[in-house]
Amino acid sequence: MKYSGSSASRSVLSKAYVKSVGEQQPYTNRLIQTKVGKIMKGDHTFRVAFTSTQYFDRVYEALFTVMNGKGEIMGYWLCQSKSLEELSEELKQVDILM
């Protein structure tokens, strides 16, 4: 991508994208909160699993967190991969709670 005759670096574009998404997040969250029905948001974080390798052998790849539409944590699990199939039973339990 070029603008003003020069190319943007990957770092500059990444920072601009992250800033843009961060600015939109409050509006997106409010929009989700106004919707009728069940809303679940899930996210993998790899920092917890990575940090634990400083003290233990790496057993898990990620921590998966599920939140409701208001951002309240409904559950979290250490998992072996990014696949949601290994969490299917746990996600069914969260669905029942909602």
C-alpha positions as CSV (number, residue, x, y, z in Angstrom):
1,M,0.0,0.0,0.0
2,K,1.4,3.4,-0.9
3,Y,0.4,6.8,0.2
4,S,2.1,10.2,-0.4
5,G,4.6,8.3,-2.6
6,S,6.0,6.0,0.1
7,S,5.1,2.5,1.4
8,A,3.7,1.9,4.8
9,S,5.4,-0.6,7.0
10,R,3.6,-3.6,8.4
11,S,4.2,-2.2,11.9
12,V,2.6,1.1,11.0
13,L,-0.4,-0.6,9.4
14,S,-0.8,-3.0,12.4
15,K,-0.8,-0.1,14.9
16,A,-3.3,1.9,12.9
17,Y,-5.6,-1.2,12.6
18,V,-5.4,-2.0,16.4
19,K,-6.1,1.7,17.2
20,S,-9.1,1.8,14.9
21,V,-10.6,-1.4,16.3
22,G,-9.9,-0.2,19.9
23,E,-11.8,3.0,19.2
24,Q,-14.8,1.1,17.8
25,Q,-14.9,-1.4,20.6
26,P,-17.1,0.6,23.0
27,Y,-19.7,1.2,20.3
28,T,-19.6,-2.5,19.2
29,N,-20.1,-3.6,22.8
30,R,-23.0,-1.3,23.3
31,L,-24.6,-2.5,20.1
32,I,-24.2,-6.1,21.2
33,Q,-25.8,-5.3,24.6
34,T,-28.9,-3.9,23.0
35,K,-29.6,-7.1,21.0
36,V,-32.3,-9.5,22.2
37,G,-31.2,-13.1,22.6
38,K,-28.2,-15.0,23.7
39,I,-24.8,-13.6,22.9
40,M,-21.6,-15.3,23.7
41,K,-18.1,-13.9,22.9
42,G,-15.1,-16.2,23.1
43,D,-11.4,-15.5,22.9
44,H,-8.2,-17.5,23.1
45,T,-5.2,-16.0,24.9
46,F,-1.8,-17.6,24.6
47,R,0.0,-15.5,27.2
48,V,-1.1,-17.6,30.2
49,A,0.0,-20.8,28.6
50,F,3.3,-19.3,27.4
51,T,4.0,-17.7,30.9
52,S,3.4,-21.1,32.6
53,T,6.2,-22.6,30.5
54,Q,8.7,-20.6,32.5
55,Y,7.8,-22.7,35.5
56,F,6.4,-26.0,34.1
57,D,6.4,-28.0,31.0
58,R,4.0,-26.7,28.4
59,V,0.8,-28.7,28.8
60,Y,-1.7,-26.3,27.3
61,E,-1.7,-24.1,24.3
62,A,-4.2,-21.4,25.3
63,L,-6.7,-20.1,27.8
64,F,-10.2,-19.8,26.3
65,T,-12.6,-17.3,27.9
66,V,-16.4,-17.0,27.2
67,M,-18.3,-13.9,28.0
68,N,-21.9,-12.9,27.7
69,G,-23.2,-9.8,25.9
70,K,-22.5,-7.6,28.9
71,G,-18.8,-8.7,29.1
72,E,-19.3,-10.9,32.2
73,I,-17.1,-13.9,32.2
74,M,-19.2,-17.1,32.0
75,G,-16.3,-19.6,32.0
76,Y,-12.7,-20.2,31.1
77,W,-10.7,-23.3,30.2
78,L,-7.1,-24.2,29.5
79,C,-7.1,-26.0,26.1
80,Q,-4.7,-28.0,24.0
81,S,-5.5,-26.2,20.7
82,K,-7.5,-23.4,19.1
83,S,-10.2,-25.9,18.1
84,L,-13.6,-25.3,19.8
85,E,-14.4,-29.0,19.3
86,E,-12.5,-29.9,22.5
87,L,-14.7,-27.4,24.4
88,S,-18.0,-28.5,23.0
89,E,-19.4,-30.0,26.2
90,E,-18.2,-27.0,28.3
91,L,-19.8,-24.5,25.8
92,K,-23.1,-26.5,26.0
93,Q,-23.0,-26.0,29.8
94,V,-22.4,-22.2,29.4
95,D,-25.3,-22.1,26.9
96,I,-27.6,-23.7,29.6
97,L,-26.5,-21.0,32.1
98,M,-27.4,-18.2,29.7
